[in-house]
Every structure is written in C-alpha cells, then in structure tokens.
Amino acid sequence: MNAGATIGVFGGSGFYAFLEATVTIDVDTPYGKPSAPPVVGDVQGSQVVFIPRHGVGHELPPHRIPYLANVWAMKELGVQRILGPNACGSLQPHVKRGDFVVCDQLVDRTRNRAATFYNGPDTMHISFADPYCPTMRAVTIAKGHELGISMHDSGTVVVIEGPRFSTRAESAWFTAAGWEVINMTQYPEAALARELEICYANISLITDYDIGFEGEPPVTNEEVLRVFAENNSKLRDLLFAVIPLLPAERDCPCATALKGARSEA
C-alpha cells in the first residue's frame, strides 16, 4: 500500500492532531495495528502521514506504544523521512522550558520493549553511531533559527522506560553525564526507522526540568501538557516550514543502512 506520501510525522504528548483535510487509512501490519489509523494530508504540496504515537486520546503509555507497528505502517505507506517531535525534560540549566532541541545523540535506558524487526533467522546489525539523519537535522536547525525559535542545534536525549518520572538520584546521574534531554519514547522509534532505511529526525520540545533545578519544582504531567500546549503553534509552524524543504533525493547514511548489515551463516 502506498499513500503517495514520502514524509511522516509522529505526534507526542499534547500533539494529537496536525494535518487538515485529511484522509484516514486503515493499515494492518505484521506487528498489529499502529497507535491510531494513519491520516494523510497535504503540506504545501507534500503528502504527509501523521500518527499520534500515544493514540488519539493518549491512551497508550510509553512502554505500551506499538513502535514496530507504527514505523512499519509508515514504511508501508511509502514514507522515507520521519519527523519525531516529542515532549521532553531538561537535564541542564541552560536548556530552558520552551526551548527546542534538535538532538544528535541518544542513550537507551529502556528495558521491556521490542526493539528490532530482525529477530532471526534474518539478522541485521545496523550502524547507529549517529542515530539521527544529518540532512533532516540541518534543514530543521536552519529553519528553526530563521523562525526565531529558541533552539539548541545538538543534544543527547536519554530515554527512560517510564511511565514514571525519574528519581532524584537517576536525574543527577544523567545530568552529571552531560546529557541535555530526557524522554520516554525516542527509543526504539529512531532505531526501528533506521532498520527500515527511513530517515529520522527528533525535535525535542522542553516542557519541564525533570527533578527540578534551583527555584524550579520537579516535573508533573500537568506541567508537561501545559507547556506543550503553549508551544504547539511554534512546533506546527516549524514542521510546516521544514517539510517542503526536505530534498526528494537521499544521499545520507540512513538510506543505505542495511548495506553490509546482514549476518551471513
């Protein structure tokens, strides 16, 4: 099934709708149904697929999101590039609430998630040294600065299992490591995209300060949703500006991620 779309967007907490004048497509995958039926709409001449990763009513907590089905559905519909915005916490005082971070690195601290399409006998070992598409990152960063968004051009996101937030000891550990962003959904989403040779870029919208800095209280879910809602229009404007600028041709490592990755008997 091909929807004529080459670009996909996953919506995170507080971002359950994105496109207007959409067509809903019922998709089944070898891994079950995606979080919600994908919708397809037009963004300045580009056909875009949108799936809210938590479902349309946030009924799926981070550890129960059908990541394999979501990414497979994107591939099945013809998607070659995915933008993955999400609500994130800050681990460093210079990364402020309301800032955007276009991450370039990822640390996986999850435990109980299916994280690969290759469980044997067909075995692949992809390179994941640089987990995010350099082409998509460059376009997003340039456009974000042009729009006047408070944006960090790089950062490391540590992905925790959830659905609980961090203890003070855990958060102090992550901060001491120098990581900037904390989140619950970037893994395995980014890795699964790479396994299907789909380009993937993250846009982290900072909604909180995790366990808090001086003068700031620890994160609450209410605060996350409030700050995300306040910045939803900025995120939508950025996505609408970036999507038409993404080149049709792909010369990045993502497009050939499976070359040489197969383990032969």
C-alpha contacts under 8 A as a table, 3 or more apart, distances in Angstrom:
res1	aa1	res2	aa2	distance
1	M	76	E	5.81
1	M	77	L	5.64
1	M	78	G	7.67
2	N	5	A	7.40
2	N	76	E	6.37
2	N	77	L	4.29
2	N	78	G	5.09
3	A	40	V	7.59
3	A	77	L	5.07
3	A	78	G	6.40
4	G	47	Q	6.58
4	G	77	L	7.31
4	G	78	G	6.49
5	A	8	G	7.65
5	A	40	V	7.65
5	A	46	S	7.18
5	A	47	Q	4.53
5	A	48	V	5.36
5	A	49	V	6.52
5	A	77	L	6.82
5	A	78	G	5.77
5	A	79	V	5.81
6	T	47	Q	6.90
6	T	48	V	6.82
6	T	78	G	5.49
6	T	79	V	3.91
6	T	80	Q	5.02
6	T	81	R	6.37
7	I	46	S	7.76
7	I	47	Q	6.93
7	I	48	V	5.06
7	I	49	V	6.38
7	I	79	V	5.08
7	I	80	Q	6.01
7	I	81	R	4.87
7	I	82	I	5.81
7	I	83	L	7.85
7	I	243	I	7.58
8	G	48	V	5.44
8	G	49	V	4.53
8	G	50	F	5.79
8	G	51	I	7.97
8	G	74	M	6.67
8	G	79	V	5.92
8	G	80	Q	7.74
8	G	81	R	6.14
8	G	82	I	4.56
8	G	83	L	6.30
9	V	48	V	7.34
9	V	49	V	6.22
9	V	50	F	4.88
9	V	51	I	6.52
9	V	82	I	5.50
9	V	83	L	4.83
9	V	84	G	5.92
9	V	85	P	7.77
10	F	50	F	5.94
10	F	51	I	5.09
10	F	52	P	5.54
10	F	53	R	5.89
10	F	82	I	7.40
10	F	83	L	6.53
10	F	84	G	5.10
10	F	85	P	6.72
11	G	14	G	7.98
11	G	15	F	5.11
11	G	16	Y	5.80
11	G	17	A	7.48
11	G	18	F	7.93
11	G	50	F	7.28
11	G	51	I	6.21
11	G	52	P	4.32
11	G	53	R	5.76
11	G	54	H	7.83
11	G	84	G	6.89
11	G	85	P	6.27
11	G	86	N	6.79
12	G	15	F	5.27
12	G	16	Y	6.94
12	G	52	P	6.23
12	G	53	R	5.96
12	G	54	H	6.58
12	G	84	G	7.95
12	G	85	P	6.40
12	G	86	N	4.65
12	G	87	A	6.48
13	S	16	Y	7.34
13	S	54	H	7.10
13	S	58	H	7.20
13	S	86	N	6.52
13	S	87	A	6.00
13	S	225	L	6.99
13	S	228	F	7.80
14	G	87	A	7.93
14	G	225	L	5.77
14	G	228	F	6.13
14	G	229	A	6.39
14	G	232	N	7.98
15	F	18	F	7.30
15	F	52	P	7.15
15	F	232	N	7.25
16	Y	52	P	5.23
16	Y	55	G	7.46
16	Y	56	V	5.66
16	Y	57	G	7.53
17	A	52	P	7.30
17	A	56	V	7.92
18	F	50	F	7.20
18	F	236	R	7.18
19	L	22	T	6.41
19	L	39	V	7.96
19	L	40	V	7.63
19	L	41	G	5.79
19	L	42	D	7.44
19	L	43	V	7.87
19	L	50	F	7.46
20	E	41	G	6.43
20	E	42	D	7.79
21	A	41	G	6.18
21	A	42	D	7.82
22	T	39	V	5.83
22	T	40	V	5.24
22	T	41	G	4.56
22	T	42	D	7.77
23	V	39	V	5.42
23	V	40	V	5.18
23	V	41	G	6.56
24	T	37	P	6.41
24	T	38	P	5.89
24	T	39	V	4.33
24	T	40	V	6.40
25	I	37	P	6.00
25	I	38	P	5.60
25	I	39	V	6.08
25	I	40	V	7.60
26	D	37	P	5.51
26	D	38	P	7.06
27	V	33	K	6.77
27	V	34	P	7.55
27	V	37	P	6.62
27	V	38	P	7.42
27	V	73	A	6.61
28	D	31	Y	7.97
28	D	32	G	5.98
28	D	33	K	5.16
28	D	34	P	7.48
28	D	73	A	7.42
29	T	32	G	5.14
29	T	33	K	6.16
29	T	34	P	7.85
29	T	69	A	5.95
29	T	72	W	6.73
29	T	73	A	6.47
30	P	69	A	7.39
31	Y	66	P	7.90
31	Y	68	L	6.27
31	Y	69	A	5.03
32	G	66	P	7.88
32	G	69	A	5.85
33	K	36	A	7.53
33	K	37	P	7.91
33	K	66	P	7.69
33	K	69	A	5.98
33	K	70	N	7.71
34	P	37	P	6.60
34	P	38	P	7.85
34	P	51	I	7.98
34	P	66	P	6.08
34	P	67	Y	7.72
34	P	69	A	4.89
34	P	70	N	4.64
34	P	73	A	6.88
35	S	51	I	7.09
35	S	52	P	6.72
35	S	53	R	5.59
35	S	54	H	6.27
35	S	55	G	4.92
35	S	60	L	7.64
35	S	65	I	6.62
35	S	66	P	6.23
35	S	69	A	7.87
35	S	70	N	6.58
36	A	51	I	6.29
36	A	52	P	6.62
36	A	53	R	7.60
36	A	55	G	5.30
36	A	56	V	6.57
37	P	51	I	7.09
38	P	49	V	6.32
38	P	50	F	5.69
38	P	51	I	5.12
39	V	49	V	5.66
39	V	50	F	5.37
39	V	51	I	6.84
40	V	47	Q	6.65
40	V	48	V	5.49
40	V	49	V	4.55
40	V	50	F	6.40
41	G	47	Q	5.66
41	G	48	V	5.47
41	G	49	V	6.77
42	D	45	G	5.87
42	D	46	S	5.49
42	D	47	Q	4.68
42	D	48	V	6.07
43	V	46	S	5.06
43	V	47	Q	6.35
43	V	48	V	6.79
43	V	240	F	6.47
43	V	243	I	7.26
43	V	244	P	7.26
44	Q	240	F	7.85
44	Q	244	P	6.45
45	G	244	P	7.49
46	S	243	I	7.41
46	S	244	P	6.47
49	V	74	M	7.30
49	V	77	L	7.98
49	V	79	V	7.61
51	I	55	G	7.84
51	I	70	N	7.53
52	P	55	G	5.23
52	P	56	V	6.17
53	R	60	L	7.89
53	R	65	I	6.62
53	R	67	Y	7.98
53	R	70	N	7.50
54	H	57	G	7.38
54	H	58	H	4.75
54	H	59	E	6.18
54	H	60	L	4.71
54	H	61	P	6.54
54	H	62	P	7.25
54	H	65	I	6.35
55	G	58	H	5.11
55	G	59	E	5.84
55	G	60	L	6.10
56	V	59	E	7.46
58	H	61	P	7.30
60	L	63	H	7.98
60	L	64	R	5.76
60	L	65	I	5.69
61	P	64	R	5.44
61	P	65	I	6.46
61	P	163	P	6.32
62	P	65	I	5.58
62	P	161	E	7.32
62	P	162	G	6.38
62	P	163	P	6.16
62	P	184	M	5.97
62	P	185	T	5.87
63	H	112	N	7.36
63	H	113	R	6.73
63	H	161	E	6.37
63	H	162	G	6.66
63	H	163	P	7.00
66	P	69	A	5.42
66	P	70	N	6.16
67	Y	70	N	5.10
67	Y	71	V	6.23
67	Y	114	A	7.99
67	Y	188	P	6.98
67	Y	189	E	5.97
67	Y	192	L	7.89
68	L	71	V	5.46
68	L	72	W	5.96
68	L	114	A	7.60
68	L	115	A	7.62
68	L	116	T	7.68
68	L	117	F	7.28
68	L	189	E	7.82
68	L	192	L	6.97
69	A	72	W	5.09
69	A	73	A	5.91
70	N	73	A	5.22
70	N	74	M	6.47
71	V	74	M	5.11
71	V	75	K	6.41
71	V	189	E	7.19
71	V	192	L	6.73
71	V	193	A	6.26
72	W	75	K	5.07
72	W	76	E	6.06
72	W	196	L	7.99
73	A	76	E	4.97
73	A	77	L	6.22
74	M	77	L	5.24
74	M	78	G	6.58
74	M	79	V	5.30
75	K	78	G	5.22
75	K	79	V	5.13
75	K	80	Q	7.03
75	K	196	L	7.34
75	K	198	I	7.62
76	E	79	V	7.37
79	V	82	I	7.29
79	V	198	I	7.37
80	Q	197	E	7.63
80	Q	198	I	4.88
80	Q	199	C	6.16
81	R	198	I	5.52
81	R	199	C	4.51
81	R	200	Y	5.83
82	I	193	A	7.98
82	I	198	I	7.06
82	I	199	C	6.06
82	I	200	Y	4.75
82	I	201	A	6.52
83	L	200	Y	5.91
83	L	201	A	5.13
83	L	202	N	6.14
83	L	203	I	7.46
84	G	200	Y	7.13
84	G	201	A	6.00
84	G	202	N	4.80
84	G	203	I	6.20
85	P	202	N	5.62
85	P	203	I	4.43
85	P	204	S	5.77
85	P	205	L	7.21
86	N	185	T	7.95
86	N	202	N	7.74
86	N	203	I	6.52
86	N	204	S	5.33
86	N	205	L	6.11
87	A	183	N	7.23
87	A	204	S	6.07
87	A	205	L	5.10
87	A	206	I	6.14
87	A	207	T	6.17
87	A	224	V	7.14
87	A	228	F	6.78
88	C	181	V	6.38
88	C	182	I	5.64
88	C	183	N	5.04
88	C	204	S	5.81
88	C	205	L	5.78
88	C	206	I	4.91
88	C	207	T	5.91
88	C	208	D	7.12
89	G	181	V	5.69
89	G	182	I	5.05
89	G	183	N	6.57
89	G	206	I	5.39
89	G	207	T	5.82
89	G	208	D	4.80
89	G	209	Y	5.32
89	G	210	D	5.24
89	G	219	V	7.95
90	S	93	P	7.43
90	S	95	V	5.90
90	S	96	K	6.97
90	S	97	R	7.43
90	S	180	E	5.95
90	S	181	V	4.94
90	S	182	I	6.38
90	S	206	I	6.18
90	S	207	T	7.75
90	S	208	D	6.16
90	S	209	Y	4.74
90	S	210	D	6.13
91	L	95	V	7.49
91	L	171	S	7.26
91	L	174	F	7.14
91	L	175	T	5.29
91	L	179	W	6.61
91	L	180	E	4.96
91	L	181	V	5.61
91	L	182	I	6.84
91	L	209	Y	6.41
91	L	210	D	6.62
92	Q	95	V	5.59
92	Q	175	T	6.44
92	Q	178	G	7.79
92	Q	179	W	7.57
92	Q	180	E	5.54
92	Q	181	V	7.87
93	P	96	K	6.68
93	P	213	F	7.06
95	V	99	D	6.66
95	V	152	H	7.92
95	V	180	E	7.11
95	V	206	I	7.72
96	K	99	D	5.47
96	K	206	I	6.81
96	K	209	Y	7.95
97	R	206	I	5.01
97	R	207	T	5.18
97	R	208	D	5.66
97	R	209	Y	7.21
97	R	227	V	7.75
98	G	150	S	7.72
98	G	205	L	6.43
98	G	206	I	5.27
98	G	207	T	6.04
98	G	227	V	6.95
98	G	228	F	7.92
98	G	231	N	6.80
99	D	149	I	7.56
99	D	150	S	5.15
99	D	151	M	5.71
99	D	152	H	7.47
99	D	205	L	6.10
99	D	206	I	5.46
100	F	149	I	7.42
100	F	150	S	6.23
100	F	151	M	4.65
100	F	152	H	6.22
100	F	203	I	6.57
100	F	204	S	5.48
100	F	205	L	4.68
100	F	206	I	6.16
101	V	151	M	5.66
101	V	152	H	4.66
101	V	153	D	6.39
101	V	154	S	6.42
101	V	155	G	6.54
101	V	203	I	5.91
101	V	204	S	4.94
101	V	205	L	6.58
101	V	206	I	7.57
102	V	137	R	6.73
102	V	140	T	7.65
102	V	141	I	6.96
102	V	151	M	7.46
102	V	152	H	6.27
102	V	153	D	5.51
102	V	154	S	5.41
102	V	155	G	6.75
102	V	201	A	7.67
102	V	202	N	5.88
102	V	203	I	4.91
102	V	204	S	6.26
103	C	106	L	7.67
103	C	132	Y	7.61
103	C	153	D	7.24
103	C	154	S	4.81
103	C	155	G	4.47
103	C	156	T	5.74
103	C	157	V	6.66
103	C	201	A	7.91
103	C	202	N	6.04
103	C	203	I	6.87
103	C	204	S	7.20
104	D	130	D	6.89
104	D	131	P	6.95
104	D	132	Y	5.91
104	D	154	S	5.31
104	D	155	G	5.68
104	D	156	T	6.27
105	Q	130	D	6.50
105	Q	131	P	6.28
105	Q	132	Y	7.33
105	Q	154	S	7.88
105	Q	155	G	6.31
105	Q	156	T	4.48
105	Q	157	V	6.38
106	L	131	P	6.92
106	L	156	T	5.31
106	L	157	V	4.87
106	L	158	V	5.83
106	L	159	V	7.40
107	V	156	T	7.18
107	V	157	V	6.19
107	V	158	V	4.55
107	V	159	V	6.16
108	D	158	V	6.04
108	D	159	V	5.16
108	D	160	I	7.00
108	D	187	Y	6.46
109	R	158	V	6.82
109	R	159	V	5.49
109	R	160	I	4.96
109	R	161	E	6.66
110	T	113	R	7.12
110	T	159	V	6.46
110	T	160	I	5.11
110	T	161	E	4.38
110	T	187	Y	7.59
111	R	161	E	6.38
112	N	161	E	7.63
113	R	188	P	7.58
114	A	188	P	7.78
115	A	187	Y	7.84
115	A	188	P	5.27
115	A	191	A	7.54
115	A	192	L	6.87
116	T	119	N	6.79
116	T	188	P	7.87
116	T	191	A	7.76
116	T	192	L	6.18
116	T	195	E	7.55
117	F	192	L	7.19
117	F	195	E	7.26
118	Y	121	P	7.82
118	Y	122	D	6.06
118	Y	123	T	5.30
118	Y	124	M	6.18
119	N	122	D	6.98
119	N	123	T	6.50
120	G	123	T	5.13
122	D	262	R	7.59
122	D	263	S	7.81
123	T	262	R	5.84
123	T	263	S	5.66
124	M	258	L	7.29
124	M	261	A	5.06
124	M	262	R	4.47
124	M	263	S	6.04
125	H	261	A	4.95
125	H	262	R	6.49
125	H	263	S	7.38
126	I	194	R	7.63
126	I	195	E	6.71
126	I	257	A	6.23
126	I	258	L	6.30
126	I	261	A	5.40
127	S	130	D	7.93
127	S	257	A	6.94
127	S	261	A	7.77
128	F	131	P	5.14
128	F	191	A	7.34
128	F	194	R	7.85
130	D	133	C	7.77
131	P	190	A	6.79
131	P	191	A	7.06
131	P	194	R	7.79
132	Y	137	R	7.33
132	Y	190	A	7.40
132	Y	199	C	7.40
132	Y	200	Y	5.60
132	Y	201	A	5.20
132	Y	202	N	7.14
133	C	136	M	5.45
133	C	137	R	6.16
133	C	199	C	5.47
133	C	200	Y	5.44
133	C	201	A	5.74
133	C	252	C	7.02
133	C	253	P	7.73
133	C	254	C	6.53
134	P	137	R	5.07
134	P	138	A	6.10
134	P	252	C	7.03
135	T	138	A	5.29
135	T	139	V	6.44
135	T	252	C	6.80
136	M	139	V	5.27
136	M	140	T	6.12
136	M	199	C	7.66
136	M	200	Y	7.34
136	M	201	A	5.99
136	M	246	L	6.82
137	R	140	T	5.14
137	R	141	I	6.03
137	R	201	A	6.11
137	R	202	N	7.98
138	A	141	I	5.29
138	A	142	A	6.15
139	V	142	A	5.34
139	V	143	K	6.14
139	V	242	V	6.55
139	V	245	L	7.10
139	V	246	L	7.03
140	T	143	K	5.28
140	T	144	G	5.94
140	T	238	L	7.75
140	T	242	V	5.92
141	I	144	G	5.12
141	I	145	H	6.31
141	I	151	M	7.50
141	I	153	D	6.08
142	A	145	H	5.47
142	A	146	E	6.25
143	K	146	E	4.92
143	K	147	L	6.18
143	K	238	L	7.15
143	K	241	A	7.00
143	K	242	V	6.52
144	G	147	L	5.16
144	G	148	G	6.41
144	G	149	I	5.41
144	G	150	S	7.85
144	G	151	M	6.72
144	G	238	L	6.38
145	H	148	G	5.01
145	H	149	I	5.70
145	H	150	S	7.37
145	H	151	M	6.84
146	E	149	I	7.66
147	L	238	L	7.61
149	I	234	K	7.70
152	H	155	G	7.26
155	G	179	W	7.01
155	G	180	E	5.67
155	G	181	V	6.99
156	T	179	W	5.14
156	T	180	E	5.53
156	T	181	V	6.07
157	V	179	W	6.48
157	V	180	E	6.30
157	V	181	V	4.42
157	V	182	I	5.33
157	V	183	N	6.73
158	V	174	F	7.61
158	V	179	W	7.00
158	V	181	V	6.27
158	V	182	I	4.94
158	V	183	N	6.32
159	V	182	I	5.97
159	V	183	N	4.94
159	V	184	M	5.05
159	V	185	T	6.69
159	V	186	Q	6.31
159	V	187	Y	6.33
160	I	182	I	7.40
160	I	183	N	6.35
160	I	184	M	5.07
161	E	184	M	5.92
162	G	165	F	6.38
162	G	184	M	5.94
163	P	184	M	7.53
165	F	210	D	7.48
165	F	219	V	7.65
166	S	169	A	7.94
166	S	170	E	5.87
166	S	171	S	5.87
166	S	210	D	7.12
166	S	211	I	6.99
167	T	170	E	5.22
167	T	171	S	6.23
167	T	211	I	7.26
168	R	171	S	5.20
168	R	172	A	6.05
168	R	211	I	5.96
169	A	172	A	5.13
169	A	173	W	6.20
170	E	173	W	5.09
170	E	174	F	6.37
171	S	174	F	5.13
171	S	175	T	6.11
171	S	210	D	7.13
171	S	211	I	6.58
172	A	175	T	5.05
172	A	176	A	6.00
173	W	176	A	5.17
173	W	177	A	6.30
174	F	177	A	5.14
174	F	178	G	6.78
174	F	179	W	6.00
175	T	178	G	5.26
175	T	179	W	5.77
175	T	180	E	7.21
176	A	179	W	7.61
181	V	204	S	7.79
181	V	206	I	7.95
182	I	210	D	7.68
183	N	186	Q	6.77
184	M	187	Y	7.50
185	T	188	P	7.28
185	T	189	E	6.97
186	Q	189	E	5.45
186	Q	190	A	6.05
186	Q	202	N	7.94
187	Y	190	A	5.93
187	Y	191	A	6.69
188	P	191	A	5.25
188	P	192	L	5.96
189	E	192	L	5.30
189	E	193	A	6.36
190	A	193	A	5.26
190	A	194	R	6.50
190	A	200	Y	6.33
190	A	201	A	7.97
191	A	194	R	5.09
191	A	195	E	6.33
192	L	195	E	5.00
192	L	196	L	6.56
193	A	196	L	5.29
193	A	197	E	6.27
193	A	198	I	4.98
193	A	199	C	6.78
193	A	200	Y	6.55
194	R	197	E	4.82
194	R	198	I	5.52
194	R	199	C	6.73
194	R	200	Y	7.47
194	R	254	C	6.03
194	R	257	A	6.47
195	E	198	I	7.53
195	E	257	A	6.87
195	E	258	L	6.93
196	L	257	A	7.95
196	L	258	L	7.94
197	E	254	C	5.30
197	E	255	A	4.93
197	E	256	T	6.23
197	E	257	A	5.56
197	E	258	L	7.00
198	I	254	C	6.19
198	I	255	A	6.43
199	C	254	C	5.37
199	C	255	A	6.85
205	L	228	F	7.28
207	T	223	E	7.21
207	T	224	V	5.03
207	T	225	L	7.72
207	T	227	V	5.28
207	T	228	F	6.10
208	D	212	G	7.93
208	D	218	P	7.91
208	D	219	V	5.71
208	D	223	E	7.09
208	D	224	V	6.21
208	D	227	V	7.91
209	Y	212	G	4.84
209	Y	213	F	6.70
209	Y	216	E	7.28
209	Y	217	P	7.76
209	Y	218	P	6.60
209	Y	219	V	6.19
210	D	218	P	5.67
210	D	219	V	5.00
211	I	217	P	6.92
211	I	218	P	4.03
211	I	219	V	5.93
212	G	215	G	7.75
212	G	216	E	5.04
212	G	217	P	4.89
212	G	218	P	4.38
212	G	219	V	6.86
213	F	216	E	5.16
213	F	217	P	7.16
219	V	223	E	6.84
219	V	224	V	7.35
220	T	223	E	5.29
220	T	224	V	6.45
221	N	224	V	5.05
221	N	225	L	6.39
222	E	225	L	5.43
222	E	226	R	6.19
223	E	226	R	5.01
223	E	227	V	6.16
224	V	227	V	5.53
224	V	228	F	6.13
225	L	228	F	5.10
225	L	229	A	6.03
226	R	229	A	5.24
226	R	230	E	6.36
227	V	230	E	5.02
227	V	231	N	6.42
228	F	231	N	5.21
228	F	232	N	5.85
229	A	232	N	5.07
230	E	233	S	7.54
231	N	234	K	5.32
231	N	235	L	6.45
232	N	235	L	5.17
232	N	236	R	6.15
233	S	236	R	5.03
233	S	237	D	6.03
234	K	237	D	5.10
234	K	238	L	6.17
235	L	238	L	5.09
235	L	239	L	6.22
236	R	239	L	5.18
236	R	240	F	6.12
237	D	240	F	5.18
237	D	241	A	6.13
238	L	241	A	5.08
238	L	242	V	6.05
239	L	242	V	5.11
239	L	243	I	5.97
240	F	243	I	5.67
240	F	244	P	7.32
241	A	244	P	6.50
241	A	245	L	7.30
242	V	245	L	5.37
242	V	246	L	6.61
243	I	246	L	5.59
247	P	250	R	7.05
250	R	255	A	6.40
251	D	255	A	6.94
252	C	255	A	6.00
252	C	256	T	7.80
253	P	256	T	5.64
253	P	257	A	6.00
254	C	257	A	5.09
256	T	259	K	5.57
257	A	261	A	7.42
258	L	261	A	5.02
258	L	262	R	7.08
259	K	262	R	7.59
